[in-house]
Amino acid sequence: MAPSIKNDSTVLDIGTQNAFSNIMAKNGLKVSNTKGEDLDLHPEMIAQYDAEIATAFEIFEHLLNPLGVLKEIKAETLFASIPLSLWFAKAYRNKSDQWDQHFHEFEDWQFDWLLEKGGWEIVRREKWTSPVFTPGIRPILRLFTPRYYIVEARRKK
């Protein structure tokens, strides 16, 4: 667990219950999940959740207006990850499922700016690759090009 997380912390995991929220709960965290609300239309729904920590893993790229959600989070600490925009891999679209697609693919500086405008200060950040072991140019590029970006941020006072 990250050094900034105490074993009995309350966590709002933005998004419906998932394998990782279950892992967090099994490790002693008190986890709540959002219920599938349309956070673009009703970002204020986030304010009903009271937690010390908020997590948003692979969530903000699905929203048309992530700024509204960022401003409504009541937690003091936020852990958020996004897929990075890559010149060789454009935004993901699934025509058969309106929720399973990316409206945004951010560059790291864009996500940093979004967090700052939303009232957050980044205290830690990291990028990592996502290799795919199949033949082709894109899989080779994924071996050394960071695909994901994660931040730990604190609410500005």
C-alpha positions as CSV (number, residue, x, y, z in Angstrom):
1,M,0.0,0.0,0.0
2,A,1.1,3.6,-0.7
3,P,2.8,5.2,2.4
4,S,0.1,7.9,2.4
5,I,-2.7,5.3,2.9
6,K,-3.6,4.0,6.4
7,N,-5.0,0.5,6.7
8,D,-8.4,1.7,7.8
9,S,-8.8,4.7,5.5
10,T,-12.2,5.4,3.8
11,V,-11.9,5.3,0.0
12,L,-14.3,6.4,-2.7
13,D,-13.4,4.4,-5.8
14,I,-15.0,6.3,-8.7
15,G,-16.7,3.8,-10.9
16,T,-18.7,0.7,-10.2
17,Q,-17.4,-2.1,-8.0
18,N,-14.5,-3.9,-9.6
19,A,-11.7,-6.3,-8.9
20,F,-9.4,-3.6,-7.6
21,S,-12.0,-2.1,-5.2
22,N,-12.5,-5.7,-3.9
23,I,-8.7,-6.0,-3.3
24,M,-8.6,-2.7,-1.5
25,A,-11.5,-3.8,0.8
26,K,-9.7,-7.2,1.4
27,N,-6.7,-5.2,2.6
28,G,-8.6,-3.3,5.3
29,L,-9.7,-0.2,3.4
30,K,-13.4,0.9,3.8
31,V,-14.3,1.2,0.1
32,S,-17.4,2.7,-1.5
33,N,-18.0,2.8,-5.2
34,T,-20.2,5.1,-7.3
35,K,-23.3,3.4,-8.6
36,G,-23.0,4.0,-12.3
37,E,-24.4,7.6,-12.2
38,D,-23.9,9.7,-15.3
39,L,-21.2,11.9,-13.9
40,D,-21.1,14.1,-17.0
41,L,-24.7,15.2,-16.5
42,H,-24.6,15.1,-12.7
43,P,-21.0,15.7,-11.4
44,E,-22.6,16.9,-8.1
45,M,-23.4,13.3,-7.3
46,I,-19.8,12.8,-6.3
47,A,-20.2,15.2,-3.4
48,Q,-22.6,12.8,-1.6
49,Y,-19.6,10.4,-1.0
50,D,-17.5,11.2,2.0
51,A,-14.1,9.6,2.1
52,E,-10.5,10.4,3.0
53,I,-9.2,9.1,-0.3
54,A,-10.6,9.0,-3.8
55,T,-9.4,6.7,-6.5
56,A,-10.2,7.0,-10.2
57,F,-8.3,4.4,-12.2
58,E,-9.0,4.6,-15.9
59,I,-12.1,6.8,-15.4
60,F,-11.5,10.4,-16.5
61,E,-10.8,9.5,-20.2
62,H,-14.4,8.3,-20.4
63,L,-16.0,11.6,-19.2
64,L,-16.8,14.5,-21.4
65,N,-16.3,16.9,-18.5
66,P,-13.9,15.4,-15.9
67,L,-13.3,18.9,-14.4
68,G,-16.8,18.9,-12.9
69,V,-16.1,15.6,-11.1
70,L,-12.7,16.7,-9.9
71,K,-14.1,19.8,-8.3
72,E,-16.9,17.8,-6.5
73,I,-14.6,15.2,-4.9
74,K,-14.6,15.8,-1.1
75,A,-11.6,13.6,-0.3
76,E,-8.2,15.2,0.6
77,T,-6.2,12.7,-1.4
78,L,-6.7,11.5,-5.0
79,F,-5.1,8.6,-6.8
80,A,-5.9,8.8,-10.5
81,S,-4.6,7.0,-13.6
82,I,-5.2,7.6,-17.3
83,P,-4.0,6.1,-20.6
84,L,-1.7,8.6,-22.3
85,S,-2.3,10.0,-25.8
86,L,0.1,8.3,-28.2
87,W,0.7,9.3,-31.8
88,F,0.4,5.7,-32.9
89,A,-2.7,4.8,-30.8
90,K,-5.7,7.1,-31.1
91,A,-8.7,7.3,-28.7
92,Y,-10.5,4.0,-28.1
93,R,-14.0,3.7,-29.4
94,N,-16.5,0.9,-28.9
95,K,-19.6,1.4,-31.1
96,S,-21.6,-1.2,-29.3
97,D,-21.2,0.2,-25.8
98,Q,-21.5,3.9,-25.1
99,W,-19.7,3.7,-21.8
100,D,-16.8,1.6,-23.0
101,Q,-15.0,4.3,-25.1
102,H,-12.5,7.1,-24.5
103,F,-13.6,10.7,-25.1
104,H,-10.2,12.0,-23.9
105,E,-6.7,10.6,-24.3
106,F,-4.5,13.0,-22.4
107,E,-0.9,14.0,-22.5
108,D,0.6,14.1,-19.1
109,W,0.8,17.9,-19.0
110,Q,-2.9,18.1,-20.0
111,F,-3.9,15.9,-17.1
112,D,-1.7,17.8,-14.7
113,W,-3.4,21.0,-15.8
114,L,-6.9,19.5,-15.5
115,L,-6.0,18.5,-11.9
116,E,-4.7,21.9,-11.1
117,K,-7.8,23.6,-12.4
118,G,-9.9,21.1,-10.4
119,G,-8.2,22.2,-7.2
120,W,-5.6,19.5,-6.8
121,E,-1.8,19.6,-6.3
122,I,0.2,16.6,-7.6
123,V,2.6,15.2,-5.0
124,R,3.7,12.1,-6.9
125,R,3.5,10.9,-10.5
126,E,4.7,7.9,-12.5
127,K,4.4,6.5,-16.1
128,W,4.7,3.0,-17.3
129,T,4.6,0.9,-20.5
130,S,2.1,-1.7,-21.5
131,P,3.9,-4.2,-23.7
132,V,1.9,-6.4,-26.1
133,F,3.9,-9.4,-27.2
134,T,2.5,-9.8,-30.7
135,P,4.2,-9.0,-34.0
136,G,4.0,-5.5,-35.5
137,I,5.2,-2.0,-35.3
138,R,2.8,-0.8,-32.6
139,P,3.6,-3.6,-30.2
140,I,7.3,-2.8,-30.6
141,L,6.6,0.9,-29.9
142,R,4.7,-0.2,-26.8
143,L,7.8,-1.9,-25.4
144,F,9.4,1.5,-24.6
145,T,6.7,4.1,-24.9
146,P,4.9,4.9,-21.7
147,R,1.2,4.2,-22.1
148,Y,-0.2,4.9,-18.6
149,Y,0.1,7.8,-16.2
150,I,-0.8,7.8,-12.5
151,V,-0.8,10.6,-10.0
152,E,-1.2,11.1,-6.3
153,A,-2.7,14.5,-5.6
154,R,-3.8,16.5,-2.5
155,R,-6.6,18.9,-2.4
156,K,-5.3,22.5,-2.5
157,K,-6.0,24.5,0.7
